[in-house]
Amino acid sequence: MLAHAVAAAQRRVSSAALPSPTTPSSQQRKAAHKLAAWDAFAKVDDAFLDRSSARAWTSMVVAVGLVVLVGMELWRATGVHVEHAFTVDNQIRMQVPVFVDVTVAMPCEYLSVDVLDAAGVALHVGNTVQQLPVCGVAVFTNRLLPDPLNNDRAVRDVGKTPFDRSAASSHSAATVPGSACRIFGSFTVAKLSGNLHITAAGHGYAGTSHAPHAAINFTHRIDQLAFGTPFDAAHLLLANPLTHAYEVAESHFDMFQYFVSVVPTVFRSHSGAPPVVTHQYAVTDSHKVVGATDPRSGQAVAGVPGVFFRYDWEALAVEVTAVRNESLARFLVRMCAIVGGGYVCAGMAHAAVAWAVGIWNDVGRHRSVRI
């Protein structure tokens, strides 16, 4: 009996000496205490917080400002910018398609469309493209389209008198169907300097027909002039400056010349789509009235009335790459900097204002005590 009691007491002592699995040891408590010393986000008990309406207003203003900044940064980061790289164009012996869509204020039977390149090879494009009779009013009364080049031309045309505006009903403003001709389609040219010209039949080139002088009117509108693979210029961030351009003739013998510098272009999208191999161009233009007196030389201006596109090929090719403004990692870093920096700067500004107000109040109290 006594032996059983002694054994039970020993078991109780040994079990009391063993640490409970749910009770942390002193070493664990020390380790947790040391780890807590590294807490960079220490919390202040609510009983020690001093809240005020002024700081609440400051917090709301800061929150609104941060929302605006985050929205602006998000808009900037999701945008796309283009990067340009220049290389030597190594594509020499190749045929390039040319797409045209030009409307001239003359009947189609009086027009001749031809191409002549630097090698002397002539191409009568009139057999390749389509010539569609259209109503002049329907085309030219809606010529003012939202294009920067047209804005310049509209300003330049102020004060002009195309033929006499009294003749508008029989010329560019004619309401007779077929009073204008739409020339549209495509043809292929060699990669040589050349000249695409739209002239009146029998003027400048021998032919079986001859356009009467009274019918000649080279008021025209260009809806498209493109070299190579057709593309959406606005979508690909490329330039085809003659799109939606127009010119108003002043007489029956106007000569319009466009000097086009064609640049081979490769566009690479940020979405990983296959690159688009095409061409873009820059252009300058010239306008004169054939037979009129040149005020500088005093002699008659020579030339052939018509619309001429003199194109040349640049030796350099350009690679246009659309790139996202920022990667996701950089965007997140900038977000952290904006939000954290905004709160810190607002806190510092509020503390500085509170300090200045406190000093001002102390000075006021000292003055009242002296009085």
C-alpha positions in Angstrom: 0.0 0.0 0.0 2.8 2.4 0.9 4.7 1.4 -2.2 1.7 2.3 -4.5 1.4 5.7 -2.8 5.1 6.5 -3.3 5.0 5.5 -7.0 1.9 7.7 -7.6 3.7 10.7 -6.0 6.8 10.2 -8.2 4.6 10.2 -11.3 3.0 13.4 -10.3 6.4 15.0 -9.6 7.7 13.9 -13.0 4.7 15.0 -14.9 4.9 18.4 -13.2 8.5 18.7 -14.1 7.7 18.2 -17.9 6.7 21.4 -19.7 3.2 21.5 -21.1 3.1 21.2 -24.9 0.8 24.3 -24.9 2.9 26.4 -22.6 5.8 28.2 -24.2 9.2 27.8 -22.6 11.3 30.7 -21.3 13.6 30.4 -24.4 10.6 30.7 -26.7 9.3 33.7 -24.8 12.7 35.4 -25.1 12.9 34.6 -28.8 9.4 36.0 -29.4 10.3 39.1 -27.4 13.5 39.7 -29.4 11.5 39.2 -32.7 8.9 41.7 -31.5 11.6 44.3 -31.1 12.0 44.3 -34.9 8.3 45.2 -35.5 8.3 48.2 -37.8 4.5 48.5 -37.7 4.0 49.0 -34.0 0.4 49.8 -33.0 -0.6 52.5 -30.6 -3.4 51.7 -28.2 -6.6 53.6 -29.0 -6.6 55.1 -25.6 -3.5 57.1 -26.5 -4.7 58.3 -29.9 -5.5 62.0 -30.3 -8.0 62.5 -33.1 -9.1 65.9 -34.5 -11.4 67.1 -37.3 -8.5 69.0 -38.9 -6.5 65.9 -39.3 -9.6 64.1 -40.6 -10.0 66.7 -43.3 -6.3 66.4 -44.1 -6.7 62.7 -44.5 -9.6 63.0 -46.9 -7.8 65.6 -49.0 -4.7 63.3 -49.1 -6.9 60.3 -50.1 -8.5 62.2 -52.9 -5.1 63.5 -54.2 -3.7 60.0 -54.1 -6.7 58.6 -56.0 -6.1 61.2 -58.7 -2.3 60.5 -58.8 -2.9 56.8 -59.0 -5.4 57.2 -61.9 -3.0 59.4 -63.8 -0.2 56.9 -63.3 -2.4 54.0 -64.4 -3.4 55.9 -67.6 0.3 56.7 -68.3 1.5 53.2 -67.6 -1.0 51.5 -69.8 -0.3 53.8 -72.7 1.9 53.0 -75.7 4.8 54.9 -77.2 6.8 54.2 -80.3 10.5 53.6 -80.8 12.2 54.2 -84.1 15.3 52.5 -85.5 16.9 53.2 -88.8 18.6 50.7 -91.1 19.8 50.6 -94.7 17.1 49.4 -97.0 18.3 46.2 -98.7 15.2 45.5 -100.7 16.1 46.9 -104.1 14.8 44.7 -106.9 11.1 44.5 -105.9 7.7 45.6 -107.2 5.7 47.7 -104.8 1.9 48.0 -105.0 0.5 51.6 -105.1 -3.1 52.3 -103.9 -4.8 55.4 -105.1 -8.2 57.0 -104.6 -8.4 60.4 -106.2 -11.4 62.4 -107.4 -11.0 65.1 -110.0 -13.6 67.6 -111.0 -13.6 66.6 -114.6 -15.5 63.9 -116.7 -13.7 60.6 -116.9 -13.5 60.7 -120.7 -11.3 63.8 -120.5 -8.7 62.3 -118.1 -5.5 60.3 -118.7 -3.7 58.5 -115.9 -0.1 57.4 -116.5 3.1 56.4 -114.7 6.6 57.0 -116.0 9.6 55.8 -113.9 13.3 56.8 -114.1 14.1 53.9 -116.4 11.7 55.3 -119.0 9.1 52.6 -118.5 5.6 54.0 -119.1 2.5 52.5 -117.7 -1.0 53.6 -118.7 -2.7 53.2 -115.3 -6.0 54.0 -116.8 -6.3 50.4 -118.0 -5.5 49.1 -114.4 -7.4 51.4 -112.0 -11.2 52.1 -112.2 -12.6 55.4 -113.3 -16.0 56.0 -111.9 -18.2 59.0 -112.9 -19.5 60.8 -109.8 -21.4 64.0 -108.9 -19.0 66.9 -108.2 -21.2 68.4 -105.5 -21.4 65.2 -103.6 -17.6 64.9 -103.5 -16.3 68.4 -103.1 -18.9 70.0 -100.8 -17.8 67.4 -98.2 -14.1 67.8 -98.8 -13.3 69.4 -95.4 -12.4 66.4 -93.3 -10.7 66.4 -89.9 -7.1 66.3 -91.2 -4.3 68.7 -90.2 -3.2 69.1 -93.8 -6.7 70.2 -94.8 -6.7 72.8 -92.0 -3.6 74.4 -93.5 -5.1 74.3 -97.0 -8.4 75.8 -95.8 -6.6 78.8 -94.3 -4.5 79.1 -97.5 -7.5 79.0 -99.7 -9.3 81.9 -98.0 -9.6 84.8 -100.5 -9.0 82.6 -103.5 -11.3 82.8 -106.4 -11.5 79.5 -108.2 -12.2 80.5 -111.7 -14.8 83.1 -110.6 -17.3 81.8 -108.2 -20.0 82.6 -110.7 -18.8 79.6 -112.8 -19.1 77.2 -109.9 -22.4 75.8 -111.1 -20.7 74.6 -114.3 -17.5 73.5 -112.8 -16.5 71.9 -109.4 -20.0 72.6 -108.0 -21.8 71.0 -111.0 -24.8 68.9 -110.0 -24.8 66.9 -113.2 -23.9 63.2 -112.5 -20.6 62.4 -114.1 -19.2 65.9 -113.7 -16.4 64.5 -111.6 -14.3 61.3 -111.9 -13.2 59.1 -109.1 -9.9 57.2 -109.9 -9.4 54.3 -107.5 -7.6 51.0 -107.5 -4.0 49.7 -107.3 -1.1 49.1 -109.7 2.5 47.9 -109.3 5.6 50.0 -109.9 9.3 49.2 -109.8 11.3 50.6 -106.8 12.6 53.5 -108.9 11.9 57.2 -108.9 8.8 57.9 -110.9 5.9 60.2 -111.7 2.2 59.4 -111.4 0.3 62.0 -113.4 -3.3 62.7 -114.0 -3.6 65.0 -117.1 -6.3 66.2 -119.5 -6.6 64.1 -122.7 -4.5 65.6 -125.5 -2.5 68.0 -123.2 1.1 66.9 -122.7 0.6 63.5 -124.3 -0.5 62.6 -127.8 -3.8 60.9 -128.0 -6.9 60.4 -130.1 -9.0 62.6 -128.0 -8.6 66.2 -126.9 -10.2 67.7 -123.8 -11.7 71.2 -124.5 -10.2 73.9 -122.4 -13.5 74.9 -120.9 -13.8 71.4 -119.4 -10.4 71.3 -117.8 -10.7 71.7 -114.0 -8.1 70.0 -111.8 -9.8 70.7 -108.5 -9.2 67.4 -106.8 -9.5 65.5 -103.6 -7.1 62.7 -102.4 -8.7 60.0 -100.2 -5.8 57.6 -100.4 -2.3 57.4 -101.7 -0.4 54.5 -100.2 2.7 52.5 -101.1 3.1 48.8 -100.1 0.8 46.9 -97.8 -2.3 48.9 -97.0 -2.6 49.8 -93.3 -4.6 51.9 -90.9 -2.3 54.8 -90.4 -3.9 56.0 -87.1 -3.8 52.4 -85.7 -0.2 51.8 -86.7 1.0 55.3 -85.7 2.4 55.8 -89.2 2.0 58.8 -91.6 0.2 59.1 -94.9 -0.1 62.9 -95.0 -2.1 63.1 -98.3 -5.0 61.2 -97.0 -8.2 63.4 -97.3 -6.2 66.2 -98.8 -7.7 68.5 -101.5 -6.8 71.4 -103.7 -9.0 74.0 -105.5 -8.1 75.0 -109.0 -7.9 78.7 -109.8 -8.1 78.4 -113.6 -8.3 75.9 -116.4 -4.6 75.3 -116.5 -3.5 74.6 -113.0 -0.6 72.3 -112.4 -0.5 70.6 -108.9 2.7 68.8 -108.0 3.3 66.6 -105.0 6.9 65.6 -104.2 6.7 62.3 -102.2 9.6 60.8 -100.3 8.7 57.1 -99.7 10.2 55.5 -96.6 10.2 51.6 -96.3 8.7 50.8 -92.9 8.4 47.8 -90.6 5.8 48.2 -87.8 6.1 45.9 -84.8 3.2 45.8 -82.4 3.5 45.5 -78.6 0.9 42.6 -78.7 3.3 40.3 -80.4 1.4 40.2 -83.7 3.4 39.6 -86.9 5.2 42.7 -88.2 3.6 44.8 -90.9 6.0 45.5 -93.8 4.8 48.6 -95.6 5.8 52.2 -96.5 5.0 55.6 -95.3 6.0 58.9 -96.8 6.6 62.6 -96.4 5.4 65.1 -99.0 5.8 68.7 -100.2 3.6 70.3 -102.8 3.7 73.0 -105.5 1.0 74.8 -107.4 1.3 77.0 -110.5 -0.9 78.2 -113.3 0.5 77.2 -116.7 0.7 80.1 -119.1 0.4 82.8 -116.4 3.1 85.4 -116.0 5.8 84.6 -113.4 6.1 87.8 -111.3 9.8 87.1 -110.6 11.0 86.4 -114.2 8.2 88.2 -116.1 8.0 85.1 -118.4 5.1 82.7 -119.0 5.0 79.7 -116.7 5.8 76.5 -118.6 4.3 73.1 -117.8 1.4 70.8 -118.3 -1.9 71.2 -116.4 -2.7 68.3 -114.2 -2.0 66.5 -110.9 1.5 65.0 -110.6 2.8 62.7 -107.9 6.6 62.6 -108.1 7.8 59.9 -105.8 11.3 58.9 -104.8 12.5 56.1 -102.5 14.6 56.7 -99.5 17.8 54.6 -98.9 17.0 54.2 -95.2 14.3 52.0 -93.8 12.7 52.7 -90.5 11.5 50.2 -87.9 8.6 51.4 -85.8 8.1 49.4 -82.6 5.1 50.1 -80.3 6.2 49.6 -76.7 4.2 49.7 -73.4 5.2 52.7 -71.4 6.1 50.6 -68.3 6.3 47.0 -67.1 4.2 45.7 -64.3 7.1 45.6 -61.8 8.0 49.2 -62.4 4.3 50.2 -62.2 3.9 48.6 -58.8 7.1 50.2 -57.5 5.9 53.6 -58.6 2.5 53.0 -57.0 4.2 52.2 -53.7 6.3 55.4 -54.0 3.3 57.6 -54.8 1.1 56.3 -52.0 3.7 56.0 -49.4 5.4 59.3 -50.3 2.0 61.1 -50.4 1.1 60.0 -46.9 4.6 60.9 -45.5 4.7 64.3 -47.2 1.2 65.1 -46.0 2.1 64.1 -42.5 5.2 66.2 -42.5 3.3 69.2 -43.9 0.5 68.8 -41.3 3.1 68.6 -38.5 4.9 71.7 -39.8 1.6 73.7 -39.9 0.7 72.5 -36.4 4.1 73.6 -35.1 3.8 77.0 -36.7 0.3 77.5 -35.3 1.5 76.4 -31.9 4.3 79.0 -32.0 1.8 81.7 -33.1 -0.5 80.9 -30.3 2.3 81.0 -27.7 3.4 84.4 -29.0 -0.2 85.6 -28.7 -0.5 84.4 -25.1 2.8 86.1 -24.1 1.6 89.4 -25.5 -1.7 89.2 -23.6 0.1 88.4 -20.4 2.3 91.5 -20.8 -0.7 93.7 -21.4 
